Amino acid sequence: MLLLILYSLFLLFATVLWLSVKTPVPESAEEPVTAIVVVRNEEQNIIPLLESFRRQTYPHLEVILVDDHSTDKTLEYARKLALPNLRILRLEENERGSAPKKAGIEKAMREARGSLIFTTDGDCVLPPSIIAVYAGLFRDPGIRMISGPVTFTRKKGLWNQLQTVEFASLAGSAAVAVFLKKPIMSSAANLAYRKSVFREVDGYEGNSGMASGDDEFLMNKIHRKYPGGIFFARSRDCIVETRATENLRQFYQQRKRWAGKWNAGQNPASKAAAVLVFLVNALTIGFLFTGKWEVVLFRFLAEGLFLSVILLFFRRGKAIFYIPLTQLIYPFYAVFFGLISLIPSSYTWKGRQLK
């Protein structure tokens, strides 16, 4: 019971911290930026993504699209769009290995002209000033990596709203951890770092055999070398939108991939956070079935306040009404995937079996 009460009190503290931290207005910059996107079978998403690059206000930007053996019209659509600052590379079969996304980023890194790197995913849409904001923030020499906010694209329906609430908890937790200088997670959908730092920490060496984790493993390595060098951009000008999974099967495969990444991580703070989340939700289930509802209600109220603040930041106010339902489902989901992460297994992603 004490653990659940302490967790709830921490959520109240996290809410105040989120509201109190402000991202400084960045200065203008001219440092060249290379945006890297590794794609596979993104014909439904590639045009909105590239159009969002076209709308960027920052002029010193090149975009490198690395195709990982797409079997649809991804490349055809990308070439037709004729983005003037776009270069397209192909990840060859002998380069792919067991971690194609990491291999694709490393290939693009060798070709990148920019001293600053921005990465996102093929199903994302960027706000127009995000690159300009990040380039300006990097004028602070103490910033080595910037993690930014990510939410799901607006879409009607219960399934999308539940995922929006659940994903807001991840985004908020990631931000608060960075504010406390104990980063535990980040999203490759919205990540920027210095190319020199990537090379200093030897990129993905040490975890190149694992398909996922191009974001968090790199963040952990940079944090170890430069404690305090990770920055979270709490600005609406930096919110990247991505697509939620369309069905339960996709959701299962995605969360299985994420759970395996957390279990394989080497960051003590990340491991401690994962254990804490598992224990808190296991206790919540126990209290629900034993009638100790007052402590569960305290958790849900504190959690609901935190999630509401995050959702309002993302301009997803309607999703607030789905918080109670999400809270009833989430403990069972969190415990299930916590147990799944302990069993090494493959998952299906983009039509491939990966580990």
C-alpha positions in Angstrom: 0.0 0.0 0.0 2.8 2.4 0.9 4.4 1.9 -2.6 1.1 2.9 -4.3 0.7 6.0 -2.1 4.3 7.1 -2.8 3.8 6.5 -6.5 0.6 8.7 -6.4 2.4 11.4 -4.5 5.2 11.3 -7.1 2.6 11.8 -9.9 1.4 14.9 -8.2 5.0 16.1 -8.0 5.5 15.2 -11.7 2.4 17.3 -12.6 3.8 20.4 -10.9 7.2 19.8 -12.4 5.7 19.5 -15.9 3.8 22.7 -15.5 6.8 24.6 -14.1 9.4 23.7 -16.7 9.6 26.0 -19.7 11.5 25.5 -22.9 13.6 28.7 -23.7 12.9 30.6 -26.8 15.7 29.4 -29.1 18.1 31.8 -30.9 18.3 31.8 -34.6 20.9 29.4 -36.0 22.6 28.4 -39.3 24.1 25.1 -38.4 23.3 22.5 -41.0 20.8 19.8 -40.1 20.4 16.4 -41.7 17.0 14.6 -41.1 17.2 10.8 -41.4 14.2 8.6 -42.0 14.5 4.9 -42.5 11.3 3.6 -44.2 9.8 0.3 -45.3 6.4 0.0 -47.0 5.1 3.5 -46.1 3.2 4.3 -49.2 0.2 5.6 -47.1 2.4 7.9 -45.1 5.4 9.0 -47.1 3.7 12.0 -48.8 2.4 13.6 -45.6 5.8 13.1 -44.0 7.8 14.6 -46.9 5.3 17.5 -47.3 5.9 18.3 -43.6 9.6 18.5 -44.4 8.8 20.8 -47.3 7.0 23.1 -45.0 10.0 23.5 -42.6 11.0 27.1 -41.9 14.6 26.2 -41.4 16.6 26.6 -44.7 19.8 24.7 -43.7 18.2 21.3 -43.9 18.8 18.1 -46.0 16.6 15.0 -45.8 18.0 11.5 -46.3 15.4 8.8 -46.9 16.8 5.3 -46.5 14.6 2.6 -48.1 14.7 -0.8 -46.4 13.5 -3.0 -49.2 10.0 -1.5 -49.6 7.7 -3.7 -51.7 5.0 -1.1 -52.2 5.1 2.4 -53.9 7.0 4.2 -51.1 9.9 5.1 -53.4 7.7 5.9 -56.4 5.7 8.4 -54.3 8.9 9.9 -52.7 10.5 10.5 -56.1 7.4 12.0 -57.6 7.2 14.5 -54.9 10.6 15.9 -56.0 11.6 17.5 -52.7 14.6 19.6 -53.6 16.7 18.8 -50.5 15.9 15.1 -50.5 18.4 12.3 -51.1 17.2 8.7 -51.3 19.5 5.8 -50.3 18.8 2.1 -50.5 19.8 -0.3 -47.7 21.4 -3.2 -49.5 20.8 -6.8 -48.4 24.3 -7.2 -47.1 24.0 -4.1 -45.0 20.7 -4.8 -43.4 21.8 -7.4 -40.7 19.4 -8.1 -37.8 18.7 -4.4 -37.0 17.8 -2.8 -40.4 16.7 0.6 -38.9 20.0 1.1 -37.1 21.9 0.0 -40.2 19.9 2.5 -42.2 20.7 5.3 -39.8 24.3 4.5 -39.8 24.5 4.4 -43.6 22.8 7.8 -43.8 25.1 9.1 -41.1 28.1 8.4 -43.3 26.4 10.5 -46.1 25.1 13.3 -43.8 26.3 16.8 -44.5 24.7 18.3 -41.4 26.5 18.5 -38.0 23.1 18.1 -36.3 21.0 15.0 -36.9 17.2 14.7 -36.6 15.5 11.4 -36.8 11.8 10.5 -37.2 9.7 7.7 -38.5 8.0 7.1 -41.9 4.5 7.5 -40.4 5.0 10.8 -38.8 4.1 14.4 -39.6 6.3 17.3 -38.3 5.3 20.8 -37.2 6.8 23.5 -39.5 9.3 25.1 -37.1 10.6 22.0 -35.3 14.0 21.9 -37.1 14.5 25.6 -36.5 13.7 25.3 -32.8 16.1 22.4 -32.4 18.9 24.1 -34.3 18.5 27.1 -32.1 18.5 25.0 -28.9 21.7 23.3 -29.9 23.5 26.7 -29.7 23.7 25.8 -26.0 26.9 23.7 -26.1 25.7 21.7 -23.0 22.9 20.1 -25.0 24.0 16.9 -26.8 20.6 15.3 -27.5 17.0 16.6 -27.7 14.0 14.4 -27.1 10.7 15.8 -28.2 7.0 15.2 -27.6 5.0 12.7 -29.7 1.3 12.1 -29.8 -1.1 10.2 -32.1 -2.9 11.8 -35.0 -6.5 12.7 -34.3 -8.9 10.0 -35.3 -12.4 9.2 -34.1 -13.1 6.0 -32.2 -12.5 4.4 -28.9 -9.4 2.5 -30.0 -7.5 5.6 -31.0 -8.6 7.5 -27.9 -7.4 4.8 -25.5 -4.0 4.6 -27.2 -3.7 8.4 -27.1 -4.2 8.4 -23.3 -1.8 5.5 -22.8 0.8 7.1 -25.0 0.5 10.4 -23.2 1.6 8.7 -20.0 4.8 7.5 -21.7 5.5 10.9 -23.2 4.9 12.7 -19.9 7.0 10.1 -17.9 9.9 10.5 -20.5 9.8 14.3 -20.1 9.7 14.3 -16.3 12.6 11.8 -16.2 14.7 14.1 -18.4 13.7 17.1 -16.2 15.1 15.2 -13.2 18.3 14.3 -15.2 17.4 10.6 -15.0 16.3 9.9 -18.6 14.6 6.5 -19.0 13.1 6.6 -22.5 12.8 8.6 -25.7 11.0 8.2 -29.0 12.8 7.8 -32.4 9.8 9.7 -33.9 11.2 12.9 -32.5 14.9 12.8 -31.6 17.9 15.1 -32.4 21.5 14.9 -31.5 25.0 16.1 -32.6 26.7 14.0 -35.2 29.9 14.3 -33.3 28.4 12.9 -30.1 27.0 9.9 -32.1 30.5 9.1 -33.1 32.0 9.8 -29.7 29.8 7.1 -28.1 30.3 4.7 -31.1 26.8 4.9 -32.3 24.9 1.6 -31.8 28.0 -0.5 -30.9 27.0 -2.8 -28.1 23.4 -3.1 -29.1 23.5 -3.3 -32.9 22.2 -6.9 -32.9 18.8 -5.9 -31.4 16.3 -4.6 -34.0 14.7 -2.0 -31.7 16.2 0.5 -29.4 17.8 3.0 -31.8 16.4 5.7 -29.6 16.8 4.7 -26.0 20.1 2.8 -26.2 21.7 5.8 -27.9 20.2 8.1 -25.3 21.6 6.0 -22.5 25.1 6.0 -24.0 25.0 9.8 -24.4 23.7 10.2 -20.9 26.5 8.1 -19.5 29.1 10.2 -21.3 27.4 13.6 -20.8 25.1 13.5 -17.6 22.7 16.4 -18.0 23.3 16.6 -21.7 19.8 15.3 -22.6 17.1 18.0 -23.1 13.4 17.6 -23.5 11.7 20.2 -25.7 8.4 20.9 -23.9 7.0 23.1 -26.7 4.0 22.7 -28.9 6.2 23.9 -31.8 7.9 20.5 -31.4 5.0 18.1 -31.2 5.4 15.3 -33.8 2.2 13.3 -34.7 2.3 9.6 -35.6 -0.3 7.0 -36.3 -1.7 4.8 -33.7 -1.9 1.0 -34.4 -5.1 0.0 -36.3 -6.0 -3.1 -34.4 -5.2 -5.3 -31.4 -2.7 -7.5 -33.3 -0.6 -4.5 -34.4 -0.8 -3.1 -30.9 0.4 -6.5 -29.4 3.4 -6.6 -31.8 4.4 -3.0 -31.2 4.2 -3.3 -27.4 6.0 -6.6 -27.5 8.8 -4.8 -29.4 8.9 -2.0 -26.8 8.8 -4.3 -23.8 11.8 -6.3 -25.1 13.7 -3.1 -25.6 13.1 -2.0 -22.0 14.2 -5.4 -20.7 17.4 -5.3 -22.7 18.3 -1.8 -21.7 21.4 -1.1 -19.6 20.2 2.1 -17.9 19.6 1.4 -14.2 17.0 4.2 -14.1 15.1 2.6 -16.9 15.2 -0.9 -15.3 14.1 0.6 -11.9 11.2 2.5 -13.6 10.1 -0.7 -15.4 10.1 -2.7 -12.1 8.3 0.1 -10.4 5.6 0.2 -13.0 5.1 -3.5 -12.9 4.9 -3.6 -9.0 2.5 -0.6 -8.9 0.1 -2.2 -11.4 0.3 -5.6 -9.8 -0.6 -4.1 -6.5 -3.4 -2.1 -8.1 -4.9 -5.3 -9.4 -4.6 -6.9 -6.0 -6.2 -4.0 -4.3 -9.1 -4.0 -6.8 -9.9 -7.6 -6.1 -9.5 -7.3 -2.3 -11.7 -4.2 -2.0 -9.0 -1.7 -1.0 -10.4 0.8 -3.3 -9.5 4.0 -1.5 -5.8 3.7 -2.3 -6.6 2.7 -5.9 -8.8 5.8 -6.1 -6.0 8.0 -4.8 -3.7 6.6 -7.6 -6.4 7.1 -10.3 -7.0 10.7 -9.2 -3.3 11.6 -9.1 -2.8 9.8 -12.4 -5.8 11.4 -14.0 -4.6 14.9 -13.1 -1.1 14.2 -14.6 -2.6 12.7 -17.8 -5.1 15.6 -18.2 -2.2 18.1 -18.1 -0.3 16.2 -20.7 -3.3 15.7 -23.0 -4.1 19.4 -22.8 -0.5 20.2 -23.8 -1.0 17.9 -26.8 -4.4 19.6 -27.6 -6.1 16.3 -27.1 -8.7 17.5 -24.5 -11.4 15.0 -25.7 -9.2 12.1 -24.8 -9.5 13.2 -21.1 -12.9 11.6 -21.0 -11.3 8.2 -21.8 -8.8 8.3 -18.9 -11.0 6.3 -16.4 -11.5 3.5 -18.9 -7.8 3.4 -19.7 -7.0 3.3 -16.0 -9.1 0.2 -15.5 -7.5 -1.6 -18.4 -3.9 -0.4 -18.0 -2.9 -2.4 -14.9 -3.7 -5.7 -16.5 -2.0 -4.6 -19.8 1.2 -3.4 -17.9 1.5 -6.6 -15.9 1.0 -8.8 -19.0 3.6 -7.1 -21.1 6.0 -6.9 -18.1 5.8 -10.7 -18.0 6.1 -11.1 -21.8 9.3 -9.0 -21.7 11.0 -11.6 -19.6 10.6 -14.2 -22.4 13.0 -13.7 -25.3 11.0 -14.0 -28.5 10.6 -12.6 -32.0 7.9 -10.2 -33.2 6.4 -9.2 -36.5 7.1 -5.7 -37.7 6.7 -4.3 -41.2 6.2 -7.8 -42.6 9.4 -9.2 -41.0 10.2 -11.4 -38.1 12.7 -9.5 -35.8 14.2 -9.9 -32.4 
